[in-house]
């Protein structure tokens, strides 16, 4: 039953074959594509989160997360080159391990894309609010974060009152309005069919790289080796604990900084000599991004330090928690320099601390300009996965409705926008990133399994790209995904099984009986602009 209802791969490939994609991309273009897709969210937003979890040892966390992404990407590329159609890991799983597991992957991808978009929106909000405040337009805390709301919720469910929680209630906010605004704007763009051009994307990539390069150039000369001691204040981390601290805990969060490399793997069908150029593009972009990340993190640590903040009893506080927000507010009110882990815009804060406030604001402006495009691409990916699932009958077909004027899936786009806006309104960026990572790691886990299964069940199928040493690389990807998932904080680990249980209730209560594959309907349509018109039935004859 678990491995039943496999969607025929030949039917899916029929869509890919009729596309006739032209192979024009070389190794350099793929590498640049990967750099543009990866650099952005994590390094601007999550540096302080990683520092609170691992201290200076977050440098090792970047390497661990990058390695897991690399082996997962190699598995992803083989399936993407074989099935270059919409639906991502959901489609691959449907063709290999069956409908139930495909449904679970598609359901988990909601965490990757929709919740990931919420995390980026909150990161954008932090930088936009900081930029406006620096220009003299003060945005009240009450409408620019939800720290007070989170503190109130913790007290309501039985958390012990503390000075830090009281401080969070006093200075924190209740809703993140800027995050809602940017998601609303992106939702509107997706409904009317506006997409970013290649030229605009290239400019944004250059802006991001220029901002990070300026940060590195200004911080490395003032690097103080004393700021790296102690190097590993929270240890390696224990995947079996619930704290989410340590090198592995930070790697589990930093994993979010690498999401986007699938832009390289999904371009395999348009790549010249994919067997050579895809791994070069994947590994090359991940290596370059990792080097950037290590240099930026080293500059931040060396300039002002990155030691975690503890409460009055010496316990390391959880990133994104109202207790940490309260403790940070207490430190600043007491005249202490704001620690790196307390800043909602870490890179800007570092440059201001070393007397480069103008450049710091330019880095903040770069984030404000570049991050909305990341929100757009994540929400675009989510709507297309929803659309594909609805076309397969697993979700209400109303979600697959196409707007009569704009020719976009407007219903599913609005639904996605509302859900993403709600999450961004009330949750901090670090928790959203962890929840997103839980879904992403499950999807990558299933992709690694699928590529091995398909090698056994259909070894002669044409593969434009073949994962090298697949029975070494794929198990490493599986192990890496499991270790990082177990290294997430307890709440993030619980999100996936609870979310999955809700998904199974929907599947058995609604989707299974309406599945097109279950009803014997095998269709070849993946929202292609070049899809052929439906056949016109013959006129009935009464002769």
C-alpha positions in Angstrom: 0.0 0.0 0.0 2.8 2.5 0.9 4.5 2.0 -2.4 1.4 1.7 -4.5 -0.1 4.1 -7.0 3.1 5.0 -8.7 2.5 7.7 -11.4 4.0 6.2 -14.6 7.4 7.8 -15.3 6.8 7.5 -19.0 3.7 9.7 -18.7 5.7 12.3 -16.8 8.6 12.1 -19.2 6.2 12.7 -22.1 5.8 16.2 -20.8 9.5 16.7 -20.5 10.3 15.3 -24.0 7.8 17.6 -25.8 9.4 20.7 -24.2 12.5 20.3 -26.4 14.7 22.3 -24.1 17.8 23.8 -25.8 21.1 23.0 -24.2 22.9 26.3 -23.8 24.2 26.4 -20.2 27.9 25.7 -19.4 29.6 25.2 -16.1 30.2 28.9 -15.5 26.6 29.9 -16.2 25.4 27.1 -13.8 27.8 28.2 -11.1 26.6 31.8 -11.4 23.0 30.6 -11.3 23.7 28.7 -8.1 25.4 31.6 -6.4 22.6 33.9 -7.3 20.0 31.5 -5.9 21.8 30.6 -2.7 23.4 33.8 -1.4 20.8 36.0 0.2 18.5 35.0 3.0 20.6 33.0 5.4 23.8 35.1 5.6 21.9 38.4 6.0 19.3 37.0 8.4 20.6 34.0 10.3 24.2 34.9 11.3 23.0 36.0 14.8 20.9 32.8 15.2 23.9 30.6 14.4 26.1 32.6 16.8 23.7 32.1 19.6 23.7 28.3 19.0 27.4 27.7 18.4 29.4 30.9 19.1 32.5 31.2 16.9 32.2 27.5 16.0 29.4 28.5 13.6 32.2 28.5 11.1 32.2 24.7 11.3 28.4 24.8 11.0 28.6 26.4 7.6 30.9 23.6 6.4 28.7 20.9 7.7 25.5 22.3 6.2 27.3 22.9 2.9 28.5 19.3 2.7 25.0 17.9 3.4 23.6 20.2 0.7 26.3 19.1 -1.8 25.6 15.4 -1.5 21.8 16.0 -1.5 22.2 18.2 -4.6 24.0 15.5 -6.5 21.0 13.1 -5.9 18.6 15.9 -6.7 20.3 16.5 -10.1 19.9 13.0 -11.4 16.1 13.1 -10.9 15.8 16.7 -12.1 17.6 15.8 -15.3 15.3 12.8 -15.9 12.0 14.5 -14.9 12.5 18.3 -15.7 8.9 19.2 -15.0 7.0 21.1 -12.3 6.5 19.6 -8.9 10.1 19.2 -7.7 10.7 16.4 -5.2 6.9 15.7 -5.1 6.9 14.7 -8.8 10.0 12.6 -8.4 8.6 10.7 -5.4 5.3 10.1 -7.2 7.2 8.4 -10.0 9.4 6.2 -7.8 8.0 5.4 -4.3 4.2 6.0 -4.8 1.4 8.3 -4.0 1.4 8.3 -0.2 5.0 9.2 0.2 4.7 11.7 -2.7 1.8 13.3 -0.9 4.0 13.5 2.3 6.8 15.1 0.3 4.5 17.6 -1.3 2.9 18.3 2.1 6.4 18.8 3.7 7.4 21.1 0.8 4.8 23.5 2.2 7.2 24.0 5.1 10.1 24.5 2.8 8.5 27.1 0.5 5.6 28.8 2.2 7.2 28.9 5.7 10.6 29.7 4.1 9.0 32.7 2.4 7.7 33.8 5.8 11.2 33.5 7.2 12.7 35.7 4.4 9.8 38.2 4.8 10.6 38.6 8.6 14.3 39.0 7.7 13.4 41.7 5.2 11.2 43.4 7.8 14.1 43.5 10.3 16.3 45.2 7.7 13.6 47.5 6.4 12.7 48.7 9.9 16.3 49.3 10.7 16.9 51.3 7.5 13.8 53.4 8.1 14.7 54.0 11.8 18.2 55.2 10.7 16.5 57.7 8.3 14.5 59.1 11.1 11.2 57.3 10.4 10.6 55.3 13.6 8.6 52.2 13.3 7.0 51.2 16.6 8.1 47.8 18.0 4.4 47.0 18.6 3.9 46.5 14.9 7.3 45.4 13.7 7.9 42.2 15.7 5.9 39.7 17.8 8.3 39.3 20.8 5.7 40.4 23.4 3.1 38.1 21.8 5.4 35.1 22.0 6.2 36.0 25.7 2.5 36.2 26.5 1.9 32.8 24.8 4.7 31.2 26.8 3.3 32.5 30.0 -0.2 31.3 29.0 1.0 27.7 28.5 2.8 27.6 31.9 6.2 29.0 31.5 7.7 30.3 34.7 7.7 34.2 35.0 11.1 35.7 34.8 12.8 39.1 34.5 13.6 38.3 30.8 10.0 37.5 29.9 8.8 40.6 31.8 11.3 42.7 29.7 10.1 41.1 26.5 6.5 42.0 27.4 7.5 45.6 28.1 9.6 46.3 25.0 8.4 43.7 22.5 5.8 43.9 19.8 2.6 42.1 18.9 2.6 41.7 15.1 5.0 42.1 12.2 3.2 44.4 9.8 6.2 45.0 7.4 6.5 41.3 6.8 2.7 41.1 6.0 3.1 44.0 3.6 6.0 42.4 1.6 4.2 39.1 1.3 1.0 40.9 0.2 3.0 42.8 -2.4 4.6 39.6 -3.7 1.3 37.8 -3.8 -0.1 40.6 -5.9 2.8 40.3 -8.3 2.3 36.6 -8.7 -1.4 36.9 -9.3 -0.9 39.5 -12.1 1.8 37.4 -13.6 4.8 39.6 -13.1 8.1 37.8 -12.8 11.6 39.1 -12.4 13.6 39.2 -15.6 17.0 37.7 -16.0 18.5 41.2 -16.1 16.9 42.3 -12.8 18.0 39.0 -11.2 21.6 39.6 -12.4 21.6 43.1 -10.9 20.3 41.8 -7.6 23.0 39.1 -7.5 25.6 41.7 -8.0 24.1 43.9 -5.3 24.3 41.0 -2.8 27.8 40.0 -3.7 29.0 43.6 -3.6 27.4 44.1 -0.1 29.1 40.9 1.3 32.4 41.8 -0.4 32.4 45.3 1.2 31.6 43.7 4.6 34.5 41.3 4.3 36.9 44.0 3.2 36.0 46.2 6.2 35.8 43.6 8.9 38.8 41.3 8.3 41.4 44.1 8.9 40.1 44.7 12.4 39.8 41.0 13.2 40.7 40.2 16.9 41.8 36.6 17.5 40.6 36.9 21.2 37.0 37.1 19.9 37.3 33.5 18.8 37.9 32.2 22.3 36.2 30.1 23.6 35.7 28.7 20.1 33.1 26.1 20.9 31.2 27.4 23.9 28.2 25.1 23.3 30.1 22.0 22.0 29.5 19.9 19.0 25.9 19.4 19.9 23.8 16.3 20.6 21.3 15.3 17.9 19.3 13.4 20.6 18.9 16.4 22.9 16.1 19.0 22.5 18.2 22.1 22.9 19.2 22.7 19.2 22.5 24.2 20.4 26.1 23.4 19.4 27.8 23.1 16.0 25.2 20.6 14.7 22.3 22.7 16.0 23.7 25.8 14.2 24.3 23.7 11.0 20.6 22.7 11.1 19.6 26.3 11.1 22.3 27.5 8.7 21.1 24.8 6.2 18.4 27.4 5.3 21.2 29.6 4.0 22.0 27.1 1.2 18.4 26.4 0.1 18.1 27.4 -3.6 20.8 25.2 -5.1 18.0 23.2 -6.8 18.0 26.1 -9.3 21.1 24.4 -10.7 19.8 20.9 -10.6 16.5 21.7 -12.3 18.5 23.3 -15.2 20.2 20.0 -16.0 18.0 19.5 -19.1 19.2 22.8 -20.5 22.9 22.1 -19.9 25.6 21.2 -22.3 27.3 18.0 -21.3 25.3 17.8 -18.0 27.3 14.8 -16.7 30.3 17.1 -16.4 28.8 20.6 -16.0 26.0 19.9 -13.5 28.4 18.7 -10.7 30.8 21.6 -11.5 27.9 24.1 -11.2 26.5 22.5 -8.0 29.8 22.0 -6.2 31.3 25.1 -7.5 28.4 27.4 -6.4 28.2 25.7 -3.0 32.0 26.0 -2.5 32.0 29.7 -3.5 29.0 30.4 -1.3 30.6 28.5 1.6 33.8 30.6 1.2 31.7 33.8 1.2 29.9 32.6 4.3 33.0 31.7 6.2 34.7 35.0 5.4 31.6 37.0 6.4 31.2 34.9 9.6 34.9 35.3 10.4 34.7 39.0 9.9 31.6 39.3 12.2 33.2 37.2 14.9 36.6 38.8 14.7 35.2 42.3 14.7 32.8 42.2 17.7 32.7 38.6 19.0 29.9 36.1 18.8 29.6 34.5 22.2 26.0 33.2 23.1 24.0 35.2 25.6 22.9 33.4 28.8 20.3 34.2 31.5 21.0 35.1 35.1 21.6 31.5 36.0 24.1 30.9 33.2 21.8 28.9 30.9 22.3 29.6 27.1 19.0 31.1 25.9 17.2 29.8 22.8 17.6 31.9 19.6 14.4 33.8 18.8 12.9 33.2 22.2 11.2 36.1 24.1 13.7 35.3 27.0 16.6 36.2 24.7 14.8 39.3 23.5 14.3 40.4 27.1 17.8 39.6 28.1 19.2 41.6 25.1 17.0 44.5 26.0 18.3 44.4 29.6 21.9 44.4 28.4 21.4 47.3 26.1 19.5 49.3 28.8 22.4 48.6 31.2 24.9 50.3 28.9 26.5 47.2 27.4 27.3 47.1 23.7 24.6 45.1 21.9 26.0 41.5 21.3 26.0 40.1 17.8 23.5 37.5 18.8 21.0 40.1 19.8 20.9 42.0 16.5 18.0 41.5 14.0 20.3 42.8 11.2 23.6 41.3 12.2 25.9 42.5 9.4 24.6 46.1 9.6 25.2 46.0 13.4 28.8 44.8 13.0 29.7 47.6 10.5 28.1 50.2 12.8 30.1 48.8 15.8 33.4 49.3 13.9 32.5 52.8 12.8 31.3 52.2 9.3 27.6 53.1 9.8 27.1 54.5 6.3 28.4 51.3 4.7 26.3 49.3 7.2 23.2 51.0 6.0 24.1 50.3 2.4 24.4 46.6 3.3 21.0 46.9 4.9 19.7 48.5 1.8 21.1 45.7 -0.3 19.1 43.2 1.8 16.0 45.3 1.5 16.4 45.4 -2.3 17.3 41.7 -2.8 15.2 39.7 -0.3 11.8 40.4 -1.9 13.0 38.5 -4.9 13.7 35.5 -2.7 10.2 35.7 -1.2 8.8 35.8 -4.7 10.7 32.7 -5.9 9.8 30.7 -2.8 6.1 31.6 -3.1 6.3 30.9 -6.8 7.7 27.4 -6.1 5.0 26.8 -3.5 2.1 27.7 -5.8 3.4 25.5 -8.6 3.7 22.5 -6.2 0.1 23.1 -5.0 -1.0 23.5 -8.6 0.6 20.2 -9.6 -1.0 18.4 -6.6 -4.4 19.9 -7.5 -4.0 18.8 -11.1 -3.3 15.3 -9.8 -6.6 15.3 -7.9 -4.9 15.3 -4.5 -6.1 18.8 -3.6 -9.4 20.5 -4.6 -9.3 21.2 -8.3 -10.5 24.8 -7.5 -6.9 25.4 -6.4 -5.8 24.7 -10.0 -8.1 27.4 -11.4 -6.3 29.8 -13.8 -7.3 33.5 -13.9 -9.2 34.4 -17.0 -7.1 37.6 -17.6 -3.7 37.0 -16.1 -3.5 33.2 -16.8 -2.0 32.5 -13.4 -3.2 30.1 -10.7 -4.7 33.0 -8.7 -6.6 30.9 -6.1 -3.7 28.9 -4.9 -1.5 32.0 -5.0 -3.8 33.9 -2.7 -4.2 31.0 -0.3 -0.4 30.6 -0.1 0.0 34.4 0.5 -2.5 34.4 3.3 -0.9 31.5 5.1 2.6 32.8 4.7 1.6 36.3 5.9 0.0 34.8 9.0 3.2 32.9 9.9 5.4 35.9 9.3 3.2 38.1 11.4 3.6 36.2 14.6 6.8 34.1 14.5 10.5 35.1 14.7 12.8 34.5 11.7 14.9 31.8 13.4 11.9 29.6 14.3 10.5 30.0 10.9 13.8 28.9 9.3 14.0 25.9 11.6 10.4 24.8 10.7 11.2 25.3 7.0 14.4 23.2 7.3 12.4 20.3 8.8 10.3 20.1 5.7 13.3 20.6 3.4 15.4 17.9 5.0 12.5 15.4 4.7 12.1 16.2 1.0 15.9 15.8 0.4 15.8 12.6 2.4 13.1 11.2 0.1 15.0 12.3 -3.0 18.1 10.5 -1.9 16.0 7.3 -1.4 14.2 7.7 -4.7 17.4 8.0 -6.7 18.7 4.7 -5.3 15.4 2.9 -5.8 15.2 4.0 -9.4 18.7 2.8 -10.1 17.5 -0.6 -9.0 14.1 -0.7 -10.5 14.8 1.1 -13.8 18.6 0.9 -14.4 18.4 1.4 -18.1 16.4 4.6 -18.1 18.2 7.5 -19.9 19.8 9.8 -17.3 21.3 13.0 -18.7 23.1 13.3 -15.4 24.1 10.4 -13.2 24.9 10.9 -9.5 28.5 9.8 -9.1 29.1 6.9 -6.6 25.3 7.0 -6.0 25.4 4.2 -3.4 27.9 6.2 -1.4 26.6 9.7 -2.0 22.9 9.0 -1.5 23.4 7.3 1.9 25.6 10.2 3.0 22.8 12.5 2.0 20.3 10.4 4.0 22.5 10.3 7.0 23.2 14.1 6.8 19.5 14.9 6.6 18.7 12.7 9.6 21.5 14.2 11.7 20.6 17.8 10.9 16.9 17.1 11.5 17.6 15.6 14.9 19.8 18.6 15.7 16.9 21.0 15.3 15.2 22.4 18.5 12.5 20.2 19.9 9.6 22.4 18.6 11.0 22.3 15.1 11.4 18.5 15.3 7.8 18.2 16.4 6.5 20.3 13.6 7.3 17.7 10.9 5.4 14.7 12.5 2.5 16.9 13.6 2.3 18.5 10.2 2.6 15.1 8.6 -0.2 13.6 10.7 -2.5 16.5 9.6 -1.5 15.7 6.0 -2.3 12.0 6.3 -5.7 12.9 7.7 -6.4 15.0 4.7 -5.0 12.4 2.3 -7.1 9.5 3.6 -10.2 11.7 4.3 -10.1 13.5 0.9 -7.2 13.0 -1.5 -7.0 9.2 -1.8 -10.5 8.8 -3.1 -10.1 11.7 -5.6 -6.6 10.8 -6.9 -6.4 10.7 -10.6 -3.9 7.9 -10.6 -6.1 6.0 -8.2 -9.0 6.4 -10.5 -6.9 5.3 -13.5 -6.5 8.7 -15.0 -3.0 9.3 -16.2 -2.5 12.8 -17.5 0.3 14.7 -19.1 0.0 18.3 -18.1 2.3 20.3 -16.0 1.3 23.9 -16.5 3.3 24.2 -19.7 2.7 27.2 -21.9 3.3 25.0 -24.9 0.8 22.3 -23.9 -1.2 21.1 -26.9 -4.9 22.1 -27.0 -7.3 19.4 -25.9 -8.6 17.1 -28.6 -12.0 18.0 -30.0 -14.4 15.0 -29.7 -16.1 13.9 -32.9 -19.6 15.1 -33.7 -22.1 12.3 -32.8 -23.6 10.6 -35.8 -27.2 9.2 -35.8 -26.9 7.5 -39.2 
